[in-house]
């Protein structure tokens, strides 16, 4: 399993960089066309006007957020993906709040964000520094919305595999968030074309 995870990590790194033009095709094939719908599940849980997406990739959720009335920010390490996301927003007539950077070093002021959202992140979401930066930049009462995985089929085996996926599953993230001080909730959202596994986290409000 360790070798498979390493090979998958290498593949997705290439897919996110020099193979970025193939990303949408691969995502469509893997999800049988449901990938974008799964990502848009996050829209139901976004709060407040100041929204940051970590790892926006080709920009589908950015466009959905903009279309729903937000003016989202987006932070990504990949210049190839940022270029694709910027073009998508431009073609949709939307302004871009995209920037290149790392989740472990967010270029935003403390307590300046209402919601941080991430759809299908890799292991960076478990980095204690990522969660420390999320805590720093979210206002008291702000929240994180993370889509861990999704599938057209819900089976016991999927729950078992979810603990071995790119982010080591639905158990590791809530534990890491709790250690960082967040209140957490794990959810399975049943949607038209499958089931979406999510983790919601909230920074406690000041007393």
C-alpha positions as CSV (number, residue, x, y, z in Angstrom):
1,X,0.0,0.0,0.0
2,X,2.9,2.4,0.7
3,X,4.3,1.9,-2.8
4,X,0.9,2.5,-4.3
5,X,0.4,5.7,-2.3
6,X,3.9,6.9,-3.4
7,X,3.1,6.2,-7.1
8,X,-0.2,7.9,-6.8
9,X,1.4,10.9,-5.2
10,X,3.9,11.1,-8.1
11,X,1.2,10.8,-10.7
12,X,-1.0,13.5,-9.2
13,X,1.9,15.8,-8.8
14,X,2.6,15.5,-12.6
15,X,-1.1,15.8,-13.3
16,X,-1.2,19.0,-11.3
17,X,1.8,20.5,-13.1
18,X,3.0,19.6,-16.5
19,X,0.1,17.4,-17.3
20,X,-2.4,20.0,-16.1
21,X,-4.2,20.1,-19.5
22,X,-5.3,16.5,-18.8
23,X,-6.7,17.1,-15.4
24,X,-10.3,17.7,-16.3
25,X,-10.3,14.6,-18.6
26,X,-8.9,12.4,-15.9
27,X,-11.3,13.7,-13.3
28,X,-14.2,13.2,-15.6
29,X,-13.2,9.6,-16.3
30,X,-12.5,8.8,-12.7
31,X,-15.8,10.2,-11.5
32,X,-17.9,9.2,-14.6
33,X,-18.6,12.9,-15.1
34,X,-19.6,13.7,-11.5
35,X,-16.4,15.5,-10.3
36,X,-17.6,19.1,-10.6
37,X,-21.0,18.3,-9.0
38,X,-19.2,16.7,-6.1
39,X,-17.0,19.8,-5.6
40,X,-20.1,22.1,-5.7
41,X,-21.4,20.3,-2.6
42,X,-19.2,22.6,-0.6
43,X,-21.3,25.6,-1.7
44,X,-24.0,24.6,0.8
45,X,-21.6,25.1,3.8
46,X,-19.8,28.3,2.9
47,X,-20.5,31.2,5.3
48,X,-19.7,34.9,5.1
49,X,-18.4,37.1,2.3
50,X,-14.6,36.4,2.7
51,X,-14.0,32.9,1.2
52,X,-10.6,31.3,0.4
53,X,-10.3,28.1,-1.6
54,X,-7.1,26.1,-1.1
55,X,-6.0,24.3,-4.2
56,X,-8.6,25.6,-6.7
57,X,-7.0,23.6,-9.5
58,X,-8.6,24.3,-12.8
59,X,-11.1,26.7,-11.2
60,X,-14.4,25.0,-11.4
61,X,-15.3,25.6,-7.7
62,X,-14.0,29.2,-8.0
63,X,-16.4,29.8,-10.9
64,X,-19.3,28.2,-9.0
65,X,-18.6,30.4,-5.9
66,X,-18.4,33.5,-8.1
67,X,-21.7,32.5,-9.8
68,X,-23.4,32.1,-6.5
69,X,-22.5,35.6,-5.5
70,X,-19.2,35.3,-3.7
71,X,-15.9,37.0,-4.7
72,X,-13.6,34.1,-3.7
73,X,-9.9,34.1,-3.2
74,X,-7.9,31.1,-4.4
75,X,-4.4,29.9,-3.4
76,X,-2.5,27.3,-5.4
77,X,1.1,26.2,-5.6
78,X,0.8,25.2,-9.3
79,X,1.3,28.0,-11.9
80,X,-0.2,25.7,-14.5
81,X,-3.4,25.3,-12.6
82,X,-3.6,29.0,-11.7
83,X,-3.4,29.8,-15.4
84,X,-6.2,27.4,-16.2
85,X,-8.4,28.7,-13.3
86,X,-7.7,32.4,-14.4
87,X,-8.8,31.6,-17.9
88,X,-11.9,29.9,-16.8
89,X,-12.9,32.9,-14.6
90,X,-12.1,35.3,-17.4
91,X,-14.2,33.4,-19.9
92,X,-17.1,33.4,-17.4
93,X,-16.8,37.2,-17.0
94,X,-15.7,36.9,-13.4
95,X,-12.9,38.7,-11.6
96,X,-10.0,36.6,-10.3
97,X,-8.7,36.6,-6.7
98,X,-6.1,33.9,-7.4
99,X,-2.6,33.9,-6.0
100,X,0.3,31.5,-6.0
101,X,1.4,30.3,-2.6
102,X,1.4,27.5,0.0
103,X,-1.3,26.6,2.5
104,X,1.4,26.5,5.1
105,X,2.1,30.2,4.6
106,X,-1.2,32.0,3.8
107,X,-0.6,35.5,2.6
108,X,-3.7,36.9,4.4
109,X,-4.1,38.9,7.6
110,X,-5.1,37.3,10.8
111,X,-8.9,36.8,11.3
112,X,-9.5,38.1,7.8
113,X,-11.5,35.1,6.4
114,X,-14.9,33.7,7.1
115,X,-14.6,30.3,5.3
116,X,-11.7,28.3,4.0
117,X,-12.8,25.5,1.5
118,X,-10.8,22.7,-0.1
119,X,-12.1,20.0,-2.4
120,X,-10.2,16.8,-2.6
121,X,-6.9,18.0,-1.1
122,X,-3.7,16.0,-0.8
123,X,-1.7,15.5,2.4
124,X,-0.9,19.2,2.7
125,X,-4.3,19.6,4.5
126,X,-3.0,17.5,7.4
127,X,0.2,19.5,7.9
128,X,0.0,21.1,11.3
129,X,1.3,24.3,9.8
130,X,-1.6,24.4,7.3
131,X,-4.1,24.1,10.1
132,X,-2.3,26.7,12.2
133,X,-2.5,29.1,9.3
134,X,-6.2,28.3,8.8
135,X,-6.7,29.0,12.5
136,X,-4.8,32.3,12.3
137,X,-6.6,33.7,9.2
138,X,-10.2,32.6,10.1
139,X,-12.3,35.0,12.2
140,X,-13.7,33.6,15.5
141,X,-16.6,31.5,14.5
142,X,-15.2,31.0,11.0
143,X,-15.2,27.6,9.4
144,X,-13.3,25.1,7.2
145,X,-15.1,23.0,4.6
146,X,-13.1,20.1,3.3
147,X,-14.3,17.5,0.8
148,X,-12.2,14.4,1.4
149,X,-13.6,11.9,-1.2
150,X,-16.7,11.0,-3.2
151,X,-18.1,8.1,-5.0
152,X,-21.1,7.0,-7.0
153,X,-21.3,3.9,-4.7
154,X,-21.5,3.8,-0.9
155,X,-20.2,0.6,0.5
156,X,-18.4,-0.6,3.7
157,X,-15.3,-1.1,1.6
158,X,-15.3,2.6,0.6
159,X,-15.3,3.6,4.3
160,X,-12.3,1.3,4.9
161,X,-10.4,2.7,1.8
162,X,-11.2,6.2,2.9
163,X,-8.6,5.7,5.7
164,X,-5.9,4.9,3.1
165,X,-6.5,7.6,0.5
166,X,-4.5,10.7,-0.4
167,X,-5.3,12.4,2.9
168,X,-5.3,9.1,4.9
169,X,-9.0,9.3,5.1
170,X,-11.9,10.5,7.1
171,X,-10.4,9.8,10.5
172,X,-7.1,11.6,10.3
173,X,-8.3,15.1,9.3
174,X,-10.9,15.5,12.2
175,X,-8.2,14.4,14.6
176,X,-5.7,16.9,13.2
177,X,-8.3,19.7,13.2
178,X,-9.2,18.9,16.8
179,X,-5.5,19.1,17.9
180,X,-5.4,22.5,16.2
181,X,-8.3,23.7,18.3
182,X,-11.2,23.4,15.9
183,X,-14.6,21.9,16.6
184,X,-15.2,19.3,13.9
185,X,-18.0,17.3,12.3
186,X,-17.7,14.5,9.7
187,X,-20.6,14.2,7.2
188,X,-21.7,12.1,4.3
189,X,-23.8,14.1,1.9
190,X,-26.0,12.1,-0.4
191,X,-26.2,13.8,-3.8
192,X,-27.8,13.0,-7.1
193,X,-24.8,11.2,-8.4
194,X,-23.3,9.6,-5.3
195,X,-22.0,10.3,-1.8
196,X,-19.6,13.0,-0.7
197,X,-17.5,12.7,2.4
198,X,-16.9,16.0,4.1
199,X,-15.3,17.4,7.2
200,X,-16.6,20.7,8.6
201,X,-14.5,22.5,11.2
202,X,-15.2,25.7,13.1
203,X,-12.9,28.0,15.0
204,X,-14.7,28.7,18.3
205,X,-16.1,32.2,18.8
206,X,-14.6,34.3,21.6
207,X,-16.4,34.0,24.9
